[in-house]
Amino acid sequence: MGSILFGEDDPERWADLGISLITLFQVLTLSSWENVMLPMQAIYWWAWIYFFSFISICSITILNLVIAILVDVVNHQK
């Protein structure tokens, strides 16, 4: 979705699917994610919604995966 929304305006980070996945991994790990978001927010006022929702959804998903693994390990211990 980031390639479609931002590909024309920032082809260095959103040109194709591979580069977009690397950019989204950078955003997910919060490694200088503001350098990715702020140029897009200067063009599109709603860009912050895309980035914050991506971080929130992915963080909750990863947390659920970790909890599921911990519950599985505890169940196998008994």
N, CA, C, O and CB atoms as a CASP TS submission, in Angstrom:
PFRMAT TS
TARGET T0000
AUTHOR 0000-0000-0000
METHOD Language model
MODEL 1
PARENT N/A
ATOM      1  N   MET     1       0.821  -1.189   0.000  1.00  0.00           N
ATOM      2  CA  MET     1       0.000   0.000   0.000  1.00  0.00           C
ATOM      3  C   MET     1       0.872   1.263   0.000  1.00  0.00           C
ATOM      4  O   MET     1       0.515   2.272  -0.609  1.00  0.00           O
ATOM      5  CB  MET     1      -0.938  -0.008   1.209  1.00  0.00           C
ATOM      6  N   GLY     2       2.019   1.196   0.690  1.00  0.00           N
ATOM      7  CA  GLY     2       2.926   2.343   0.708  1.00  0.00           C
ATOM      8  C   GLY     2       3.497   2.634  -0.669  1.00  0.00           C
ATOM      9  O   GLY     2       3.704   3.795  -1.023  1.00  0.00           O
ATOM     10  N   SER     3       3.756   1.590  -1.447  1.00  0.00           N
ATOM     11  CA  SER     3       4.259   1.791  -2.816  1.00  0.00           C
ATOM     12  C   SER     3       3.238   2.527  -3.665  1.00  0.00           C
ATOM     13  O   SER     3       3.589   3.393  -4.465  1.00  0.00           O
ATOM     14  CB  SER     3       4.610   0.444  -3.469  1.00  0.00           C
ATOM     15  N   ILE     4       1.981   2.178  -3.487  1.00  0.00           N
ATOM     16  CA  ILE     4       0.922   2.815  -4.264  1.00  0.00           C
ATOM     17  C   ILE     4       0.722   4.262  -3.828  1.00  0.00           C
ATOM     18  O   ILE     4       0.576   5.156  -4.662  1.00  0.00           O
ATOM     19  CB  ILE     4      -0.388   2.034  -4.124  1.00  0.00           C
ATOM     20  N   LEU     5       0.714   4.486  -2.519  1.00  0.00           N
ATOM     21  CA  LEU     5       0.442   5.829  -2.005  1.00  0.00           C
ATOM     22  C   LEU     5       1.605   6.794  -2.188  1.00  0.00           C
ATOM     23  O   LEU     5       1.409   7.948  -2.568  1.00  0.00           O
ATOM     24  CB  LEU     5       0.091   5.750  -0.551  1.00  0.00           C
ATOM     25  N   PHE     6       2.832   6.310  -1.913  1.00  0.00           N
ATOM     26  CA  PHE     6       3.970   7.214  -1.844  1.00  0.00           C
ATOM     27  C   PHE     6       5.020   6.985  -2.925  1.00  0.00           C
ATOM     28  O   PHE     6       6.031   7.687  -2.952  1.00  0.00           O
ATOM     29  CB  PHE     6       4.609   7.093  -0.514  1.00  0.00           C
ATOM     30  N   GLY     7       4.808   6.030  -3.808  1.00  0.00           N
ATOM     31  CA  GLY     7       5.820   5.649  -4.796  1.00  0.00           C
ATOM     32  C   GLY     7       6.247   6.754  -5.733  1.00  0.00           C
ATOM     33  O   GLY     7       7.427   6.857  -6.067  1.00  0.00           O
ATOM     34  N   GLU     8       5.322   7.574  -6.161  1.00  0.00           N
ATOM     35  CA  GLU     8       5.656   8.647  -7.098  1.00  0.00           C
ATOM     36  C   GLU     8       6.378   9.798  -6.426  1.00  0.00           C
ATOM     37  O   GLU     8       7.198  10.465  -7.058  1.00  0.00           O
ATOM     38  CB  GLU     8       4.407   9.159  -7.767  1.00  0.00           C
ATOM     39  N   ASP     9       6.090  10.042  -5.159  1.00  0.00           N
ATOM     40  CA  ASP     9       6.652  11.197  -4.468  1.00  0.00           C
ATOM     41  C   ASP     9       8.020  10.927  -3.839  1.00  0.00           C
ATOM     42  O   ASP     9       8.830  11.843  -3.702  1.00  0.00           O
ATOM     43  CB  ASP     9       5.700  11.655  -3.405  1.00  0.00           C
ATOM     44  N   ASP    10       8.278   9.684  -3.461  1.00  0.00           N
ATOM     45  CA  ASP    10       9.564   9.316  -2.859  1.00  0.00           C
ATOM     46  C   ASP    10      10.004   7.954  -3.395  1.00  0.00           C
ATOM     47  O   ASP    10       9.929   6.951  -2.683  1.00  0.00           O
ATOM     48  CB  ASP    10       9.463   9.288  -1.300  1.00  0.00           C
ATOM     49  N   PRO    11      10.464   7.916  -4.650  1.00  0.00           N
ATOM     50  CA  PRO    11      10.822   6.631  -5.247  1.00  0.00           C
ATOM     51  C   PRO    11      12.046   5.977  -4.599  1.00  0.00           C
ATOM     52  O   PRO    11      12.254   4.774  -4.757  1.00  0.00           O
ATOM     53  CB  PRO    11      11.077   6.817  -6.716  1.00  0.00           C
ATOM     54  N   GLU    12      12.849   6.745  -3.880  1.00  0.00           N
ATOM     55  CA  GLU    12      14.018   6.174  -3.206  1.00  0.00           C
ATOM     56  C   GLU    12      13.602   5.176  -2.126  1.00  0.00           C
ATOM     57  O   GLU    12      14.308   4.195  -1.887  1.00  0.00           O
ATOM     58  CB  GLU    12      14.874   7.287  -2.588  1.00  0.00           C
ATOM     59  N   ARG    13      12.468   5.415  -1.475  1.00  0.00           N
ATOM     60  CA  ARG    13      12.016   4.548  -0.385  1.00  0.00           C
ATOM     61  C   ARG    13      10.797   3.705  -0.736  1.00  0.00           C
ATOM     62  O   ARG    13      10.539   2.704  -0.069  1.00  0.00           O
ATOM     63  CB  ARG    13      11.705   5.378   0.818  1.00  0.00           C
ATOM     64  N   TRP    14      10.043   4.082  -1.764  1.00  0.00           N
ATOM     65  CA  TRP    14       8.776   3.423  -2.051  1.00  0.00           C
ATOM     66  C   TRP    14       8.655   2.973  -3.506  1.00  0.00           C
ATOM     67  O   TRP    14       7.539   2.734  -3.967  1.00  0.00           O
ATOM     68  CB  TRP    14       7.638   4.345  -1.713  1.00  0.00           C
ATOM     69  N   ALA    15       9.744   2.850  -4.238  1.00  0.00           N
ATOM     70  CA  ALA    15       9.686   2.581  -5.681  1.00  0.00           C
ATOM     71  C   ALA    15       9.052   1.238  -6.017  1.00  0.00           C
ATOM     72  O   ALA    15       8.180   1.172  -6.883  1.00  0.00           O
ATOM     73  CB  ALA    15      11.072   2.633  -6.265  1.00  0.00           C
ATOM     74  N   ASP    16       9.468   0.176  -5.355  1.00  0.00           N
ATOM     75  CA  ASP    16       8.904  -1.137  -5.647  1.00  0.00           C
ATOM     76  C   ASP    16       8.653  -1.881  -4.340  1.00  0.00           C
ATOM     77  O   ASP    16       8.906  -1.356  -3.256  1.00  0.00           O
ATOM     78  CB  ASP    16       9.845  -1.953  -6.572  1.00  0.00           C
ATOM     79  N   LEU    17       8.162  -3.090  -4.452  1.00  0.00           N
ATOM     80  CA  LEU    17       7.761  -3.839  -3.272  1.00  0.00           C
ATOM     81  C   LEU    17       8.939  -4.152  -2.348  1.00  0.00           C
ATOM     82  O   LEU    17       8.806  -4.053  -1.129  1.00  0.00           O
ATOM     83  CB  LEU    17       7.084  -5.120  -3.688  1.00  0.00           C
ATOM     84  N   GLY    18      10.080  -4.525  -2.908  1.00  0.00           N
ATOM     85  CA  GLY    18      11.248  -4.863  -2.084  1.00  0.00           C
ATOM     86  C   GLY    18      11.745  -3.690  -1.276  1.00  0.00           C
ATOM     87  O   GLY    18      11.995  -3.816  -0.077  1.00  0.00           O
ATOM     88  N   ILE    19      11.888  -2.556  -1.919  1.00  0.00           N
ATOM     89  CA  ILE    19      12.349  -1.356  -1.213  1.00  0.00           C
ATOM     90  C   ILE    19      11.307  -0.907  -0.190  1.00  0.00           C
ATOM     91  O   ILE    19      11.656  -0.443   0.896  1.00  0.00           O
ATOM     92  CB  ILE    19      12.643  -0.213  -2.213  1.00  0.00           C
ATOM     93  N   SER    20      10.036  -1.045  -0.539  1.00  0.00           N
ATOM     94  CA  SER    20       8.964  -0.676   0.393  1.00  0.00           C
ATOM     95  C   SER    20       8.985  -1.554   1.638  1.00  0.00           C
ATOM     96  O   SER    20       8.758  -1.065   2.745  1.00  0.00           O
ATOM     97  CB  SER    20       7.600  -0.779  -0.294  1.00  0.00           C
ATOM     98  N   LEU    21       9.255  -2.849   1.466  1.00  0.00           N
ATOM     99  CA  LEU    21       9.330  -3.738   2.630  1.00  0.00           C
ATOM    100  C   LEU    21      10.491  -3.375   3.544  1.00  0.00           C
ATOM    101  O   LEU    21      10.368  -3.438   4.767  1.00  0.00           O
ATOM    102  CB  LEU    21       9.465  -5.188   2.180  1.00  0.00           C
ATOM    103  N   ILE    22      11.609  -2.997   2.955  1.00  0.00           N
ATOM    104  CA  ILE    22      12.749  -2.552   3.770  1.00  0.00           C
ATOM    105  C   ILE    22      12.396  -1.261   4.509  1.00  0.00           C
ATOM    106  O   ILE    22      12.737  -1.101   5.681  1.00  0.00           O
ATOM    107  CB  ILE    22      14.009  -2.337   2.884  1.00  0.00           C
ATOM    108  N   THR    23      11.725  -0.358   3.838  1.00  0.00           N
ATOM    109  CA  THR    23      11.301   0.896   4.467  1.00  0.00           C
ATOM    110  C   THR    23      10.324   0.618   5.604  1.00  0.00           C
ATOM    111  O   THR    23      10.435   1.217   6.673  1.00  0.00           O
ATOM    112  CB  THR    23      10.656   1.836   3.428  1.00  0.00           C
ATOM    113  N   LEU    24       9.365  -0.287   5.385  1.00  0.00           N
ATOM    114  CA  LEU    24       8.398  -0.606   6.428  1.00  0.00           C
ATOM    115  C   LEU    24       9.054  -1.322   7.600  1.00  0.00           C
ATOM    116  O   LEU    24       8.630  -1.142   8.742  1.00  0.00           O
ATOM    117  CB  LEU    24       7.277  -1.459   5.861  1.00  0.00           C
ATOM    118  N   PHE    25      10.079  -2.129   7.342  1.00  0.00           N
ATOM    119  CA  PHE    25      10.814  -2.755   8.441  1.00  0.00           C
ATOM    120  C   PHE    25      11.534  -1.692   9.257  1.00  0.00           C
ATOM    121  O   PHE    25      11.594  -1.785  10.483  1.00  0.00           O
ATOM    122  CB  PHE    25      11.822  -3.797   7.905  1.00  0.00           C
ATOM    123  N   GLN    26      12.075  -0.690   8.594  1.00  0.00           N
ATOM    124  CA  GLN    26      12.715   0.421   9.303  1.00  0.00           C
ATOM    125  C   GLN    26      11.696   1.153  10.167  1.00  0.00           C
ATOM    126  O   GLN    26      11.994   1.514  11.306  1.00  0.00           O
ATOM    127  CB  GLN    26      13.373   1.399   8.305  1.00  0.00           C
ATOM    128  N   VAL    27      10.508   1.374   9.641  1.00  0.00           N
ATOM    129  CA  VAL    27       9.458   2.041  10.412  1.00  0.00           C
ATOM    130  C   VAL    27       9.026   1.170  11.582  1.00  0.00           C
ATOM    131  O   VAL    27       8.826   1.672  12.688  1.00  0.00           O
ATOM    132  CB  VAL    27       8.250   2.370   9.518  1.00  0.00           C
ATOM    133  N   LEU    28       8.880  -0.134  11.347  1.00  0.00           N
ATOM    134  CA  LEU    28       8.436  -1.045  12.406  1.00  0.00           C
ATOM    135  C   LEU    28       9.426  -1.108  13.557  1.00  0.00           C
ATOM    136  O   LEU    28       9.019  -1.182  14.717  1.00  0.00           O
ATOM    137  CB  LEU    28       8.219  -2.437  11.842  1.00  0.00           C
ATOM    138  N   THR    29      10.717  -1.080  13.259  1.00  0.00           N
ATOM    139  CA  THR    29      11.726  -1.124  14.312  1.00  0.00           C
ATOM    140  C   THR    29      11.982   0.251  14.925  1.00  0.00           C
ATOM    141  O   THR    29      12.804   0.384  15.832  1.00  0.00           O
ATOM    142  CB  THR    29      13.021  -1.689  13.765  1.00  0.00           C
ATOM    143  N   LEU    30      11.292   1.259  14.442  1.00  0.00           N
ATOM    144  CA  LEU    30      11.401   2.645  14.915  1.00  0.00           C
ATOM    145  C   LEU    30      12.810   3.199  14.749  1.00  0.00           C
ATOM    146  O   LEU    30      13.250   4.040  15.533  1.00  0.00           O
ATOM    147  CB  LEU    30      10.988   2.733  16.377  1.00  0.00           C
ATOM    148  N   SER    31      13.510   2.727  13.731  1.00  0.00           N
ATOM    149  CA  SER    31      14.861   3.187  13.434  1.00  0.00           C
ATOM    150  C   SER    31      14.782   4.363  12.457  1.00  0.00           C
ATOM    151  O   SER    31      14.658   4.170  11.248  1.00  0.00           O
ATOM    152  CB  SER    31      15.730   2.030  12.848  1.00  0.00           C
ATOM    153  N   SER    32      14.854   5.557  12.988  1.00  0.00           N
ATOM    154  CA  SER    32      14.755   6.793  12.198  1.00  0.00           C
ATOM    155  C   SER    32      13.483   6.830  11.356  1.00  0.00           C
ATOM    156  O   SER    32      13.497   7.272  10.207  1.00  0.00           O
ATOM    157  CB  SER    32      15.975   6.938  11.290  1.00  0.00           C
ATOM    158  N   TRP    33      12.395   6.364  11.938  1.00  0.00           N
ATOM    159  CA  TRP    33      11.146   6.318  11.193  1.00  0.00           C
ATOM    160  C   TRP    33      10.593   7.707  10.903  1.00  0.00           C
ATOM    161  O   TRP    33       9.822   7.890   9.961  1.00  0.00           O
ATOM    162  CB  TRP    33      10.126   5.512  11.953  1.00  0.00           C
ATOM    163  N   GLU    34      10.987   8.680  11.714  1.00  0.00           N
ATOM    164  CA  GLU    34      10.528  10.049  11.448  1.00  0.00           C
ATOM    165  C   GLU    34      11.132  10.603  10.168  1.00  0.00           C
ATOM    166  O   GLU    34      10.538  11.473   9.531  1.00  0.00           O
ATOM    167  CB  GLU    34      10.876  10.964  12.619  1.00  0.00           C
ATOM    168  N   ASN    35      12.318  10.105   9.777  1.00  0.00           N
ATOM    169  CA  ASN    35      12.910  10.530   8.503  1.00  0.00           C
ATOM    170  C   ASN    35      12.144   9.972   7.310  1.00  0.00           C
ATOM    171  O   ASN    35      12.247  10.495   6.201  1.00  0.00           O
ATOM    172  CB  ASN    35      14.369  10.094   8.427  1.00  0.00           C
ATOM    173  N   VAL    36      11.386   8.925   7.536  1.00  0.00           N
ATOM    174  CA  VAL    36      10.540   8.366   6.487  1.00  0.00           C
ATOM    175  C   VAL    36       9.189   9.080   6.473  1.00  0.00           C
ATOM    176  O   VAL    36       8.656   9.391   5.407  1.00  0.00           O
ATOM    177  CB  VAL    36      10.350   6.843   6.692  1.00  0.00           C
ATOM    178  N   MET    37       8.641   9.336   7.660  1.00  0.00           N
ATOM    179  CA  MET    37       7.296   9.900   7.751  1.00  0.00           C
ATOM    180  C   MET    37       7.238  11.389   7.432  1.00  0.00           C
ATOM    181  O   MET    37       6.339  11.825   6.713  1.00  0.00           O
ATOM    182  CB  MET    37       6.748   9.668   9.122  1.00  0.00           C
ATOM    183  N   LEU    38       8.171  12.172   7.948  1.00  0.00           N
ATOM    184  CA  LEU    38       8.069  13.629   7.822  1.00  0.00           C
ATOM    185  C   LEU    38       8.058  14.141   6.381  1.00  0.00           C
ATOM    186  O   LEU    38       7.278  15.047   6.090  1.00  0.00           O
ATOM    187  CB  LEU    38       9.202  14.263   8.551  1.00  0.00           C
ATOM    188  N   PRO    39       8.879  13.614   5.458  1.00  0.00           N
ATOM    189  CA  PRO    39       8.757  14.084   4.073  1.00  0.00           C
ATOM    190  C   PRO    39       7.396  13.760   3.449  1.00  0.00           C
ATOM    191  O   PRO    39       6.875  14.534   2.645  1.00  0.00           O
ATOM    192  CB  PRO    39       9.855  13.472   3.228  1.00  0.00           C
ATOM    193  N   MET    40       6.827  12.613   3.824  1.00  0.00           N
ATOM    194  CA  MET    40       5.509  12.258   3.298  1.00  0.00           C
ATOM    195  C   MET    40       4.416  13.102   3.941  1.00  0.00           C
ATOM    196  O   MET    40       3.423  13.440   3.296  1.00  0.00           O
ATOM    197  CB  MET    40       5.226  10.770   3.526  1.00  0.00           C
ATOM    198  N   GLN    41       4.600  13.438   5.204  1.00  0.00           N
ATOM    199  CA  GLN    41       3.613  14.273   5.882  1.00  0.00           C
ATOM    200  C   GLN    41       3.631  15.699   5.339  1.00  0.00           C
ATOM    201  O   GLN    41       2.611  16.387   5.377  1.00  0.00           O
ATOM    202  CB  GLN    41       3.871  14.283   7.390  1.00  0.00           C
ATOM    203  N   ALA    42       4.766  16.144   4.839  1.00  0.00           N
ATOM    204  CA  ALA    42       4.825  17.466   4.224  1.00  0.00           C
ATOM    205  C   ALA    42       3.998  17.514   2.942  1.00  0.00           C
ATOM    206  O   ALA    42       3.484  18.568   2.566  1.00  0.00           O
ATOM    207  CB  ALA    42       6.276  17.850   3.929  1.00  0.00           C
ATOM    208  N   ILE    43       3.874  16.368   2.273  1.00  0.00           N
ATOM    209  CA  ILE    43       3.097  16.301   1.032  1.00  0.00           C
ATOM    210  C   ILE    43       1.647  15.942   1.323  1.00  0.00           C
ATOM    211  O   ILE    43       0.729  16.576   0.803  1.00  0.00           O
ATOM    212  CB  ILE    43       3.710  15.276   0.062  1.00  0.00           C
ATOM    213  N   TYR    44       1.440  14.922   2.156  1.00  0.00           N
ATOM    214  CA  TYR    44       0.102  14.441   2.495  1.00  0.00           C
ATOM    215  C   TYR    44      -0.124  14.630   3.980  1.00  0.00           C
ATOM    216  O   TYR    44       0.615  14.072   4.791  1.00  0.00           O
ATOM    217  CB  TYR    44      -0.083  12.951   2.095  1.00  0.00           C
ATOM    218  N   TRP    45      -1.127  15.404   4.351  1.00  0.00           N
ATOM    219  CA  TRP    45      -1.382  15.662   5.763  1.00  0.00           C
ATOM    220  C   TRP    45      -1.776  14.394   6.504  1.00  0.00           C
ATOM    221  O   TRP    45      -1.556  14.304   7.712  1.00  0.00           O
ATOM    222  CB  TRP    45      -2.469  16.708   5.918  1.00  0.00           C
ATOM    223  N   TRP    46      -2.347  13.417   5.823  1.00  0.00           N
ATOM    224  CA  TRP    46      -2.842  12.191   6.442  1.00  0.00           C
ATOM    225  C   TRP    46      -1.786  11.101   6.537  1.00  0.00           C
ATOM    226  O   TRP    46      -2.106   9.997   6.976  1.00  0.00           O
ATOM    227  CB  TRP    46      -4.019  11.676   5.675  1.00  0.00           C
ATOM    228  N   ALA    47      -0.562  11.355   6.152  1.00  0.00           N
ATOM    229  CA  ALA    47       0.482  10.319   6.161  1.00  0.00           C
ATOM    230  C   ALA    47       0.747   9.797   7.568  1.00  0.00           C
ATOM    231  O   ALA    47       1.096   8.627   7.728  1.00  0.00           O
ATOM    232  CB  ALA    47       1.779  10.867   5.563  1.00  0.00           C
ATOM    233  N   TRP    48       0.591  10.625   8.580  1.00  0.00           N
ATOM    234  CA  TRP    48       0.824  10.169   9.951  1.00  0.00           C
ATOM    235  C   TRP    48      -0.148   9.062  10.334  1.00  0.00           C
ATOM    236  O   TRP    48       0.200   8.182  11.121  1.00  0.00           O
ATOM    237  CB  TRP    48       0.699  11.338  10.932  1.00  0.00           C
ATOM    238  N   ILE    49      -1.353   9.092   9.793  1.00  0.00           N
ATOM    239  CA  ILE    49      -2.335   8.044  10.088  1.00  0.00           C
ATOM    240  C   ILE    49      -1.843   6.707   9.549  1.00  0.00           C
ATOM    241  O   ILE    49      -1.971   5.681  10.218  1.00  0.00           O
ATOM    242  CB  ILE    49      -3.717   8.395   9.482  1.00  0.00           C
ATOM    243  N   TYR    50      -1.281   6.713   8.342  1.00  0.00           N
ATOM    244  CA  TYR    50      -0.745   5.491   7.744  1.00  0.00           C
ATOM    245  C   TYR    50       0.374   4.917   8.610  1.00  0.00           C
ATOM    246  O   TYR    50       0.371   3.723   8.911  1.00  0.00           O
ATOM    247  CB  TYR    50      -0.229   5.768   6.320  1.00  0.00           C
ATOM    248  N   PHE    51       1.316   5.744   9.006  1.00  0.00           N
ATOM    249  CA  PHE    51       2.473   5.269   9.759  1.00  0.00           C
ATOM    250  C   PHE    51       2.103   4.826  11.175  1.00  0.00           C
ATOM    251  O   PHE    51       2.570   3.785  11.639  1.00  0.00           O
ATOM    252  CB  PHE    51       3.528   6.356   9.821  1.00  0.00           C
ATOM    253  N   PHE    52       1.276   5.599  11.858  1.00  0.00           N
ATOM    254  CA  PHE    52       0.893   5.217  13.218  1.00  0.00           C
ATOM    255  C   PHE    52       0.033   3.959  13.229  1.00  0.00           C
ATOM    256  O   PHE    52       0.182   3.113  14.110  1.00  0.00           O
ATOM    257  CB  PHE    52       0.146   6.360  13.895  1.00  0.00           C
ATOM    258  N   SER    53      -0.865   3.832  12.257  1.00  0.00           N
ATOM    259  CA  SER    53      -1.676   2.621  12.211  1.00  0.00           C
ATOM    260  C   SER    53      -0.811   1.414  11.861  1.00  0.00           C
ATOM    261  O   SER    53      -1.036   0.332  12.402  1.00  0.00           O
ATOM    262  CB  SER    53      -2.819   2.774  11.194  1.00  0.00           C
ATOM    263  N   PHE    54       0.168   1.566  10.975  1.00  0.00           N
ATOM    264  CA  PHE    54       1.064   0.465  10.642  1.00  0.00           C
ATOM    265  C   PHE    54       1.850   0.021  11.871  1.00  0.00           C
ATOM    266  O   PHE    54       1.947  -1.175  12.147  1.00  0.00           O
ATOM    267  CB  PHE    54       2.021   0.874   9.517  1.00  0.00           C
ATOM    268  N   ILE    55       2.407   0.967  12.603  1.00  0.00           N
ATOM    269  CA  ILE    55       3.180   0.638  13.801  1.00  0.00           C
ATOM    270  C   ILE    55       2.287  -0.034  14.843  1.00  0.00           C
ATOM    271  O   ILE    55       2.693  -1.017  15.462  1.00  0.00           O
ATOM    272  CB  ILE    55       3.834   1.907  14.391  1.00  0.00           C
ATOM    273  N   SER    56       1.091   0.483  15.039  1.00  0.00           N
ATOM    274  CA  SER    56       0.183  -0.083  16.041  1.00  0.00           C
ATOM    275  C   SER    56      -0.237  -1.494  15.677  1.00  0.00           C
ATOM    276  O   SER    56      -0.167  -2.391  16.517  1.00  0.00           O
ATOM    277  CB  SER    56      -1.050   0.797  16.198  1.00  0.00           C
ATOM    278  N   ILE    57      -0.665  -1.707  14.461  1.00  0.00           N
ATOM    279  CA  ILE    57      -1.137  -3.026  14.044  1.00  0.00           C
ATOM    280  C   ILE    57      -0.005  -4.048  14.087  1.00  0.00           C
ATOM    281  O   ILE    57      -0.201  -5.164  14.570  1.00  0.00           O
ATOM    282  CB  ILE    57      -1.737  -2.960  12.633  1.00  0.00           C
ATOM    283  N   CYS    58       1.153  -3.690  13.597  1.00  0.00           N
ATOM    284  CA  CYS    58       2.285  -4.628  13.597  1.00  0.00           C
ATOM    285  C   CYS    58       2.788  -4.913  15.008  1.00  0.00           C
ATOM    286  O   CYS    58       3.168  -6.045  15.308  1.00  0.00           O
ATOM    287  CB  CYS    58       3.426  -4.077  12.747  1.00  0.00           C
ATOM    288  N   SER    59       2.797  -3.927  15.858  1.00  0.00           N
ATOM    289  CA  SER    59       3.238  -4.142  17.244  1.00  0.00           C
ATOM    290  C   SER    59       2.298  -5.077  17.977  1.00  0.00           C
ATOM    291  O   SER    59       2.747  -5.965  18.701  1.00  0.00           O
ATOM    292  CB  SER    59       3.333  -2.810  17.992  1.00  0.00           C
ATOM    293  N   ILE    60       1.001  -4.890  17.800  1.00  0.00           N
ATOM    294  CA  ILE    60       0.026  -5.769  18.440  1.00  0.00           C
ATOM    295  C   ILE    60       0.151  -7.188  17.897  1.00  0.00           C
ATOM    296  O   ILE    60       0.058  -8.154  18.654  1.00  0.00           O
ATOM    297  CB  ILE    60      -1.403  -5.240  18.227  1.00  0.00           C
ATOM    298  N   THR    61       0.360  -7.316  16.595  1.00  0.00           N
ATOM    299  CA  THR    61       0.509  -8.636  15.982  1.00  0.00           C
ATOM    300  C   THR    61       1.736  -9.362  16.517  1.00  0.00           C
ATOM    301  O   THR    61       1.660 -10.542  16.859  1.00  0.00           O
ATOM    302  CB  THR    61       0.602  -8.508  14.463  1.00  0.00           C
ATOM    303  N   ILE    62       2.850  -8.673  16.591  1.00  0.00           N
ATOM    304  CA  ILE    62       4.079  -9.293  17.101  1.00  0.00           C
ATOM    305  C   ILE    62       3.922  -9.649  18.582  1.00  0.00           C
ATOM    306  O   ILE    62       4.381 -10.707  19.013  1.00  0.00           O
ATOM    307  CB  ILE    62       5.290  -8.345  16.901  1.00  0.00           C
ATOM    308  N   LEU    63       3.289  -8.789  19.352  1.00  0.00           N
ATOM    309  CA  LEU    63       3.046  -9.092  20.762  1.00  0.00           C
ATOM    310  C   LEU    63       2.168 -10.323  20.908  1.00  0.00           C
ATOM    311  O   LEU    63       2.427 -11.162  21.772  1.00  0.00           O
ATOM    312  CB  LEU    63       2.397  -7.897  21.463  1.00  0.00           C
ATOM    313  N   ASN    64       1.138 -10.449  20.085  1.00  0.00           N
ATOM    314  CA  ASN    64       0.282 -11.634  20.131  1.00  0.00           C
ATOM    315  C   ASN    64       1.048 -12.895  19.760  1.00  0.00           C
ATOM    316  O   ASN    64       0.812 -13.951  20.347  1.00  0.00           O
ATOM    317  CB  ASN    64      -0.908 -11.459  19.198  1.00  0.00           C
ATOM    318  N   LEU    65       1.951 -12.808  18.806  1.00  0.00           N
ATOM    319  CA  LEU    65       2.759 -13.969  18.445  1.00  0.00           C
ATOM    320  C   LEU    65       3.671 -14.399  19.589  1.00  0.00           C
ATOM    321  O   LEU    65       3.815 -15.592  19.856  1.00  0.00           O
ATOM    322  CB  LEU    65       3.589 -13.667  17.206  1.00  0.00           C
ATOM    323  N   VAL    66       4.276 -13.447  20.253  1.00  0.00           N
ATOM    324  CA  VAL    66       5.148 -13.762  21.385  1.00  0.00           C
ATOM    325  C   VAL    66       4.343 -14.389  22.520  1.00  0.00           C
ATOM    326  O   VAL    66       4.782 -15.368  23.122  1.00  0.00           O
ATOM    327  CB  VAL    66       5.873 -12.493  21.882  1.00  0.00           C
ATOM    328  N   ILE    67       3.181 -13.837  22.811  1.00  0.00           N
ATOM    329  CA  ILE    67       2.330 -14.396  23.864  1.00  0.00           C
ATOM    330  C   ILE    67       1.884 -15.807  23.497  1.00  0.00           C
ATOM    331  O   ILE    67       1.855 -16.687  24.357  1.00  0.00           O
ATOM    332  CB  ILE    67       1.102 -13.496  24.106  1.00  0.00           C
ATOM    333  N   ALA    68       1.538 -16.032  22.238  1.00  0.00           N
ATOM    334  CA  ALA    68       1.127 -17.367  21.804  1.00  0.00           C
ATOM    335  C   ALA    68       2.264 -18.373  21.971  1.00  0.00           C
ATOM    336  O   ALA    68       2.024 -19.508  22.383  1.00  0.00           O
ATOM    337  CB  ALA    68       0.663 -17.333  20.340  1.00  0.00           C
ATOM    338  N   ILE    69       3.473 -17.984  21.665  1.00  0.00           N
ATOM    339  CA  ILE    69       4.621 -18.877  21.842  1.00  0.00           C
ATOM    340  C   ILE    69       4.838 -19.182  23.324  1.00  0.00           C
ATOM    341  O   ILE    69       5.094 -20.328  23.691  1.00  0.00           O
ATOM    342  CB  ILE    69       5.895 -18.250  21.233  1.00  0.00           C
ATOM    343  N   LEU    70       4.737 -18.165  24.170  1.00  0.00           N
ATOM    344  CA  LEU    70       4.908 -18.379  25.605  1.00  0.00           C
ATOM    345  C   LEU    70       3.825 -19.296  26.170  1.00  0.00           C
ATOM    346  O   LEU    70       4.124 -20.170  26.984  1.00  0.00           O
ATOM    347  CB  LEU    70       4.894 -17.042  26.340  1.00  0.00           C
ATOM    348  N   VAL    71       2.591 -19.114  25.757  1.00  0.00           N
ATOM    349  CA  VAL    71       1.500 -19.969  26.220  1.00  0.00           C
ATOM    350  C   VAL    71       1.718 -21.395  25.743  1.00  0.00           C
ATOM    351  O   VAL    71       1.472 -22.335  26.498  1.00  0.00           O
ATOM    352  CB  VAL    71       0.140 -19.440  25.726  1.00  0.00           C
ATOM    353  N   ASP    72       2.166 -21.579  24.526  1.00  0.00           N
ATOM    354  CA  ASP    72       2.450 -22.915  24.000  1.00  0.00           C
ATOM    355  C   ASP    72       3.564 -23.606  24.775  1.00  0.00           C
ATOM    356  O   ASP    72       3.477 -24.801  25.059  1.00  0.00           O
ATOM    357  CB  ASP    72       2.825 -22.830  22.529  1.00  0.00           C
ATOM    358  N   VAL    73       4.595 -22.871  25.113  1.00  0.00           N
ATOM    359  CA  VAL    73       5.702 -23.441  25.880  1.00  0.00           C
ATOM    360  C   VAL    73       5.230 -23.841  27.273  1.00  0.00           C
ATOM    361  O   VAL    73       5.594 -24.910  27.763  1.00  0.00           O
ATOM    362  CB  VAL    73       6.870 -22.438  25.977  1.00  0.00           C
ATOM    363  N   VAL    74       4.427 -23.001  27.918  1.00  0.00           N
ATOM    364  CA  VAL    74       3.923 -23.326  29.244  1.00  0.00           C
ATOM    365  C   VAL    74       3.011 -24.550  29.177  1.00  0.00           C
ATOM    366  O   VAL    74       3.065 -25.398  30.067  1.00  0.00           O
ATOM    367  CB  VAL    74       3.172 -22.125  29.846  1.00  0.00           C
ATOM    368  N   ASN    75       2.178 -24.659  28.146  1.00  0.00           N
ATOM    369  CA  ASN    75       1.306 -25.824  27.998  1.00  0.00           C
ATOM    370  C   ASN    75       2.089 -27.112  27.789  1.00  0.00           C
ATOM    371  O   ASN    75       1.687 -28.165  28.284  1.00  0.00           O
ATOM    372  CB  ASN    75       0.357 -25.616  26.840  1.00  0.00           C
ATOM    373  N   HIS    76       3.190 -27.045  27.071  1.00  0.00           N
ATOM    374  CA  HIS    76       4.001 -28.233  26.846  1.00  0.00           C
ATOM    375  C   HIS    76       4.808 -28.611  28.090  1.00  0.00           C
ATOM    376  O   HIS    76       5.221 -29.764  28.216  1.00  0.00           O
ATOM    377  CB  HIS    76       4.937 -28.009  25.666  1.00  0.00           C
ATOM    378  N   GLN    77       5.036 -27.694  28.989  1.00  0.00           N
ATOM    379  CA  GLN    77       5.768 -27.978  30.214  1.00  0.00           C
ATOM    380  C   GLN    77       4.927 -28.802  31.197  1.00  0.00           C
ATOM    381  O   GLN    77       5.466 -29.571  31.992  1.00  0.00           O
ATOM    382  CB  GLN    77       6.214 -26.675  30.869  1.00  0.00           C
ATOM    383  N   LYS    78       3.627 -28.635  31.136  1.00  0.00           N
ATOM    384  CA  LYS    78       2.753 -29.340  32.092  1.00  0.00           C
ATOM    385  C   LYS    78       2.472 -30.706  31.648  1.00  0.00           C
ATOM    386  O   LYS    78       1.757 -31.441  32.327  1.00  0.00           O
ATOM    387  CB  LYS    78       1.465 -28.620  32.297  1.00  0.00           C
TER
END
